[in-house]
Amino acid sequence: MIQGFNDLPVNQTPLRAAVPGAYDRNTLMSLERSRREDNLTSILIGNRLKIESMCSELDIDTTLYRMEEAHEEHTICRKAIDLCNDGEADILVKGMVSSPSYLAAILEDNRSHGIKRFVNQLWIFEYPRANKLLVMSDGALIIAPDLMEKKHIIENCVEFCHKLGIPQPRVAVLAPLEKVNPRIPSSVDAALLNVMHQRGQIGGCLVEGPLALDNALSAEAMEQKSIQGKFRECADILVVPGLDTGNVMGKSFTCVANLRSASLLWGTRIPSVISSRSGSVESKFLSIRLAAYIITHTERKTQAY
């Protein structure tokens, strides 16, 4: 079971990344680290002069990288997808392109291949207090998920956790409080998802909610509030009410609490890294290593990651 990022093995299988907008300093540094440590080669896509200039600043040998010229964001992202479709790349790594352009190209690719999987972002944090990885969704893609979208988010997160070797992940559906209040929609959705789990509509996990964040992370908090739930241990998965909460909470974990993190899309045909453009070199590197692990160390049972 993968309990921390240090448990991820160094990748031994040669893999190739298509990188749209590859003139971002931290992305290039993470790709260089992945090249040295994880047997990854990269195709850098975008304005060639900008890419070469940034590589020169960082003392990166451009002869070790293939470059593809493109200018408009849609064209840059589409070219990255085409490289994957042509078997020339295995992983997408988001560079200095906007999330809407990147996501639009990926979702278009899913549709063109007849894949109807729900797609959401997974934010993975290393949580030393509980000696585990903590999965949160969604802080980048789904703005205001309804009940059924939250069900799909749970199912995607659970599938991801299974690939990390967590057979029965604990899912906390978050709300501002642990009781149902009809005036707080997140608490109502959490209660309904709890019932759906009890009736077998959500499997492979334990679903509890509504839970406030302290209850989800602390057995002591649950005990102090006399919460009788399906689990008392720290949750493995946090399902947030919406993007506002997820984005602020995720960046609080990284910027304030300094938790190590990675970020992937799940439900896509092509394994896709979606770290923030302002993300650290380490977070981008860990995202790539995690994507490589999913490709090379787990059995692929579905049409999409």
N, C-alpha and C positions, 0 to 999 in steps of 0.2 A: 504494500500500500504506500502511495506517495503522501507523506505527511508534511513535507516542506520542499522548497525548490531545490535544496541540496540533494534531495533523494532522486531528482531527475537524472538519469544517466547521460553521460556525454554521448552525443549522437555519433554512431559509427557508419551509418548508411549515407552515401552521398546524396544530398538533396539540393534543390535549386529553388531560389526565391525570385519571384517577379515583384519589383518594387516601384510602384507608380509614384512619381513626385520625389525622386531620389536625390533631392538636394537639401535635405534636412540634416543638420549636423549630428544630432543624437541618433537618428536612424542609420546614417552611414557608419558611425562609430560602433553601433550594435551589430551591424552586418559584418564589419571587419572583425569584431570579436567572435562572431559566429563562424566566420571563415577560418579563423585560427583554431578555435576550440571545438567546433561542432561539424566540420566537414561540409559547410554550406557554401555554395557558390551563388552569386546574385546577378540578376539582370537589372540594370539601373535604367529607368524609363523617365524621360522628361527632356527638358532643355539641356542639350549636351554641354554647352558652354558653362551653364550654371553648375552642372554636376561636376565637371572637371575643375572648375574654380574652387568648389567646396572641398573636393578631394585633395586638391593642392594645399589648401589651408590646413587640412588635417593630416597631411603627409601620408595619404593613402595612395598606393600604387594602382593607377587606373588600368594597367595592363592585366591585372588580375580579375577585372570585371568586364562583362559585356555591357554595352550601352545601346539603348534604342531611343532614337530621336522622336519626340512628340511634344506638343505645346498645349493645346486646350485640355482642360481637366478630363472631360468626357473621353477624349481620344486617348489620353494617357492611361486612364483606368481600363478602357476597352482593350488597349494593346496588352496590358498585363493579363487580362482574362484570356485573350487569344493565345498568349504564350503558354498558359496553363492548358488550354484546350488542345493545343498542338503537341503537348507532351514535352515542352521545353522547360517547364517550371512545375514545381510541386506545391508551393506555398505562395500565398499573396501576403505581402508585408506593406502596410500603409505607410507612405512617406508624407511629403508635404502636399497632400491633396485634401480637400474638404471631405468630411464624413458623408454628406449627402451624395456627392459624386461617386465616391468609393462604394457606398452601399447600393446605389442605383445600378451600377455595373454588375455587382455581385448578384443582386436580386433578378436582374434581367437574364443573367446566365442561368440561374436556377430555373426560371420560367422556360427558357429556350430548351432546356433538357428535360422538361416535364416534371421537375421536382417541386412539390407543393409543401415542403417542410416549412414550419414556422421558424423564423430566424430571429434570434436575440443575441445581445452581447453578454458575455460572461466576464466579470471582473474577479480575478482570483487574487486573494491576499494571503500572505504568510502571517499567521496569528500566533506568535510565540507563547502567549499566555496559556493557550490550550494545546500547544504543540501540534498544529494542524494547518491545512489550507482551508480557507474560508471562501466560498463562492457566493458572489452577489450578482443579482440581475434585476432590473436592467438600468444601466447608468449612461447609455449612449444612443440607443436606437428606438425603443418603444416609449413614446411620450407619455401616454395615459392608458395603460393596458386595462381592458375590461376583464370580466371574470374568466371568460374562456381563454383569453390571451395569457392571463396569469397561470391558468392550468397548463398551457403549452410551455410557458417559461419554466415552470416546475419540472415538466417532463424532460425538457432539454437539459436543465441543470442536473437532474438525476442521472440521465444518460452519461453526461460528462463525468460525474462523480464515480459511476460504475467503472469507467475507463481508468480512473485513478486507483481502483481497487477498494472503493468504499461500497460494500454490498447493500447497505440499508441507510443511505444518508438521511440525516435529520434536517427537515425543512421548516424554517420559521417564516411564517407570512407576517410581515411587519405592519404595525399600525401604531398610532400614538399611545395606545393603552391596550390592556389585555382583556378588556370586556367589550361586548358588542354594543355599539351606540349607533342607532339608525341615522343619526346626523353626520356620522363619520363613515363615508363609503368604504374606506380601506378596512375598517373593522368588520363590516358586513361581508365583504369579499373574502376576508380571511376566514371567517366562520363558515362560509359556504364551501370554501376549499377544504376546510377541515372535515366537513360532512361528506364531501365528495370522496375524500380519502377513505373515510370510514366505510363507505358503501362500495368501495372497490373501483371507483372511477379514476383514481390516481394510484399507481402501484410502484413497487420497487423502492419505497422510502417510508418515512414517518413524517406526516404533515401536522404541524401544530400552529394554531393562530386563532384569534389575533394575539400577537406578542409585541410588546415594546422592545426596543433594541437591547436594553439591559437584561431583560428576561431571556432573550434569545442567546445571549453570550455568557450568562452567568447563572449557574445552578443556585448560588446563594440568593440572587435576586428573585428567582422563582420561588424559593423557599420562603423568603421574607414576605412575599405577596400571596403565599398560600395557593400557588397555581398548581393544580393537579392536571398534568398533561401526559402526553405519550412519551416524553423524554424530559430529563432534567439536565443532561449534559449540554455543553455548548453546541449550537447548531452547526451543521456543515454548509447549509445553503440559506441565504437571506434573500427573500423575495420582497422587494421594496414596492411601495404604492405606485410610484411613477418615476419618470426620468428626473424630475426636479430633486426628489429625495435621493435617488440613486447617485446622481452626478455629484451632488454636494457631499453625501456621505462617503462616496468613494474617494473623492479628492481630499476629504478630511482624513481618511485613513492613511493616504499616501503623504500628504503635505504637512499634516499636523502630527499624526501618530508615527509617521515614517515607516509604515509597513511596506515590505517588499511586495510588488504586485506584477501581474500579467493581465493581458486582455485579449480575448479571442471572440470571434463570432461563432455561433453554433446553429446548425441547420443549413449551412451552405455546402454546396457541392465541392468547392475548393477550400481547403483549410485556410483560414484568413485571420491574420493578426490585425487588430484595430486599436493599437495604442494611441493615446492622445498625441497631437503634434508637439505638445510641450512635455511629453513623457520623458523620463530619464533614460539614459543609455541602458542602465540595468533593467528597467521595466520592459524595454523593447527587446533586449537580449533574452530575458526570461520568457517573454511571449513567444519568441521564435523557437526557443528550446522546448517549450511546452507543446507547441504545434508539431514540432518534429517528433516528440515523444508519442503524441496521439497517432501520428501516421505510422511510425515504425515499431511501436511496442504494444499496440492493442489490436485486437481483431476487429476488422471493419464489418459491422453488421447492418449498416444502413447506407443509403445512397448519399448521405450528406453528413458533414460534421457539425 
